[in-house]
Amino acid sequence: KSSIEEVAELSTELIIVEGKQPNAFATKTTQGANVVGINFAMLDIIGLDIHAAAALIGHEIAHLKLNHGEQAARSQKSNTVMKILGGVALGSLGVPAGGLISDITVTAISTKYSRNNETEADYLGAIWATEASYETDGAVRLHEAIYKLSKNRPIPFLSTHPSGPQRIATLKQLSNRLSP
């Protein structure tokens, strides 16, 4: 088997971190090293399903490859400015709760942006996992497990990483397209 790093052409360091709520992340260190982190709660969901783990790692590497972290940092800075300016503008027009309206609007726009990044990372991560000889439906099983768990208790991770029926259906379609 080739590794996901090889097919993605991106070297990463995998770390395991504490955490009671399922989570995984991708980041660059201040020295520029690429890091993929998975916490223990997410590992509990994955269990021994190496194909689900490959899909998750591929997804996180895709975030790095597509520079989503840098885009999010720039977006967060501009969102803060937009919230302040929007609140001031609406307040000067006499709109009650102008700051709150501005905050909600900018948050909705940035959440859509974040979910678009998730879709891109799902797509590229699934392709890389398949190219590295993992099963095409690893991501489907992972998100079905996360969704099942989230029905019993809220998971903060899901506010920007929803694992609902629509995402699962999209992943199933992608899996079917990638299957030999």
N, C-alpha and C positions, 0 to 999 in steps of 0.2 A: 504494500500500500504506500502511496505517496502521502505526504502530510498536507494538511490544509495550508500550512505556511508555504509549502513549496508551490502549490497551485495558485495561491494568492500572491506569491512573490513578495512576501512581507514577513520579516522575522519578528517574533513576539516572545515575551516572557509570560508564562502562565502562573498566576498566584491564586492561592485559596485563602479566603478571608472569613472572619467571623460574621455572623448575621443570622437572625432568627426569621427574617422576612426574605423570601427568595429574591436574589438579585445577581446580576452579572454586569460587567462594565468593561469599557475599553478606554485607555488613556495613554498619553505620552508623559514620560517623566520629564523633569526639567532638563535632563541631559539628552532628551530626544528618543529614549528607548520606548518601544511599543509594549504596553502591558495589557493583558486580558486578565480580568479578575472574576472569579466565581465564588459565591459564598456557600457555606455549608448547607443552608436551607435549600438553595438551588440544586446542590449535589444530591440532597435527599429526594428531590423531585425526579432528577435524572436517573438515580439508582444505578443499575448496571447497563443501561441502554447507551452503548458507545455511539450509536448513530444519532441519538438525541444530543449527546454531548458534542459530537462533531458539528451538528447543525448550529448549536449555540456558539461554539467557538468560531465557526465560519461567520456567523452573524456579527459577532463582536469584532473580528478581524476586518470585516467589511466596513464597520464604522470607522476604523482606523484608516483603511485604504481610501475611503471616500471623504476623509477629513471632517466627519460630522462633529467631532468634539470642538474643533476650531470654529466651525460654522455656528455651533451652539453658543460658544463664548461670545462671538461677535454679535449674535442675535440677542443674547441676554443684555449686553450693554446697550444696544439700540432700543430694546424693549423698555428698559428703565427710562430712557430719555423720552420715548414715545408716551409712556404712561404719565410722566410728569407734564409734558407739554399738552397732552390731550386733556388731562385734568384741569390744567390752568385755562385752556381754551374754553372748555365746557363750563367751567366755573365763571369765567368772565362773561359768558352769554346768559348767565343766570340759571343754568341747568342744575337742578337739585342733584346731589350725589354725583357730580361730574367726574370726580376722581375715581369713584367706584366704577362708573360706567366705562371710563377709559381703561382702568385696570382689567376689567372683565373682557373687554374687546381685544386688547393686546394679548392677553393670556390665551384667548381662544385662537387667535391667529398663530401664535408661537406653538401651541399644542398641535395644530394641524401640520405645521412645519416639522415638528418632532416626529409625528406619526408618518409623514412622508419619508423621513430618514429611516424609520423602522422598516417600512416597506422595501426601500432600496436595500437595506442590510439583509432582510429576509431573502430577497431574490438572489443577491450575489453570494451570500453565505450558503444557500442551498446548492447553488451551482458548484461552488468550490468543494463542498462536502461530497457531492456526487462525483466530481472529477477526482477526488481523493479516494474513491471506491467505497464510500459509505452509502447506506440505504437512503433513497430519495425521500422517504417519509419520516425521517428522524425528527424534523422540525414539527411535523404534524403531531406526532406523539408527544413531543415536549409541550406544545401549546395546548393540546387536549388535557394533559395532566395539570398544567398551570390553571387553565380555565376551571377544571373540576374542583381544584383546591380553592379557587377564588369564590366559588359559589357558597362555600361554607364560612368564609371569613374574608374581610377586605384585605387586599394586599396593596400597599402604597406604590410599589413598583409598576402596577398595572395602570396608574393614571397616565403614564406616557408610553407604556408598553402593553397595550390591551391584548389579551389572549381570548377574545370572544369568538363567536361563531363566524363572523365575517373574516377575521384573520385566519382562522383554521380552514375555512373554505378556500381562501386564496392560496394557502400553503398546500392544500390537497390538489388544487388545479396545477400548481407549479410542480408538485411531486409527480403527477401523472404525465406532464410534459417532459420531465427529465428522465422518466423511466425508460429503460431500453425496450 
